Amino acid sequence: MKVKEVMTERVQCCTPETNLAVAAELMWNNDCGILPVVDGGRLAGVITDRDICMALGTRNYPARDVVVRDVQTANVESCQPESDLQKAMEAMRRAKVRRLPVINESGVIQGILTLNDIELRVDRAHAADLSYEQVINTIKAIDEHRQHTGAAPAEGKSALAAAS
């Protein structure tokens, strides 16, 4: 099975200069948790709803004063529409991500592949190409907890107060 058979084709994007208030509004209005960041027509990174929350929770700036460039993930795993779905799932497991931008050979966004896309399309008709076990193993690998390397906040203080 190819990525293009499963991916979401209509994807909202933003630019590195988009502020976080606009990015959050795009996510809200389009019911998505990730925006590919496009610069000069090519994929330059991604920003997630979590990125926005963490950035605003650890800075003392309004969302309109922080731009995507300052918090985006620049080095992202991606795949192409003609990629084998199994290979794309391997990339998701390796990178521990639930969503992969789908780009053409020039780096232009073509869609996005999400775990949700995969989960909704796995069925007995495609059992030869994709099994329930493979999907579950991908989810489990992604959801394994990463070790947090930051110091714990001082007892009785929030992380922000401890950092002050």
N, C-alpha and C positions, 0 to 999 in steps of 0.2 A: 504494500500500500504506500502511496506517495503522500507527502505532506500536503500537497495542493488539494487532495481529496478530503482532507479533514480540517484544514486551517480556516480561520475567519478571515475573509477577504477585505471587508470594510473596516478600516482601522483609523482611529483618530490619532493624530500626531501633534507634536509641538516642536518649537525650536529652542535652541539653547538660551535665547533671550526672553522666552515666555516667563512671566512671573508665576510663582507658586499658586497664587489665588486663581489665575486663569487655568493653570494646569489642573488644579483640583476641581474647578467647575467643569472642565472638559470631561474629566473622569466621572463626575457625578451625573452629568447630562447624558453620557453615553454608556453608563453602567459598566465601567471597566476599571481595573486596578493598575493599569500600566499604560504609558504613552511612549511610543518610540520617539526619540529626539532626532529630528531631521535637520541637517545643516547642509546647504548647497544641494538639496535634493537627495542626499545620501544619509544612511543611518549613522548617527554620531553617538548613540547611546540610548538608554531608556531611563524613565523615571517612574517609580511606583507610588501608590498611595502611602505605603509604609515610609518610603524615602521622604515624602512631604511631611508626614507626621513627625518623624524623627528629627528632621531639619528644623521644623518650627518649635518642637518641644525642647530643643537644645540651644536655641538662639533666642535672642530677645529682639526679634524683628517681626514686623507684620508680613504676612504672606506676599503682599503686593511689592515688598521691598527686597525679596529674595528671588533670584532668577534660577531657572532650571540648571543652567551650566554649573552653578555652585554646588548642586547636590546630585546630579545625574550620575548614573553608572556609565562610564565611557566604554570600558572594555566588556562587551556583552557577547555571549554565545548567540549564534544565529544559525539559520539553516536556509535552504533554497526550496522553492516549490517542488522541484523534481527530486528532492532528497527522499530517501527511504524513511518511512515513519519510525522504524526500529532505530535507525541511526540518530534521528532527532530525539527519541526518548532516551537514548544513551547520553546524548549531550545534556538533556535536562537532568538526568541523574548525576552526571559528573559535576555540573555547575550548581546543582541543588536549586534549580529554578522551576517555577510552574508555568512559565511562558517564554516562548522563543520568538523573536522577530523573524519573519520570513522575508528574505531579500533576494533580488536577482543578482546576476554576476557583477553588476555595476554598483551594488550596494543600495539600490533603490528599494524602499519598502514595498512588499507585495501583499503582506498580510501578517497575521500573528497566529502561532500555534500555541494553544493552551491545554493544560491537563483537562480542563472542562470539555474542550473540543474532542479530545481523545476519549474521555469517559463516555460522552454521549453517543459516540459512534461505534464503540466496540460492541459487537453482537455476534451471535452464532454464525451469521452469514459471512463474516470476515474472520472466522476462527483460524483459518489457515494463515492469515496475515498478522493477526493481533489477538492475543489471548487475554482473558481477564487477569490471569496470573502476571503477565507482563505489565499490564497497567498498574496493578496493585504493587508490584515490586518497584515500579518507577515512583509511585506515590510514597511508598515507604522510604526509599532512598532519599527523596527530596525532603521529606519531613523529619529525617533524623536530625536531632539537635546538634547544632554547631557549638563548639566550646566558645564561650564568651571570654575574651582576653582582657577586657577592661577591669579595673579595680572596682570592688564593691563599694557603694557609698557608705560613708560613716554611719554608724548606727543612729537611727532616728532622723536621718536627713535624706532628702531626695538626692538623686544623682546631680541635679543642677546645683543644689545648695552645697553639696560636697565638693563640686568643682570650683565653687566661688572662692 
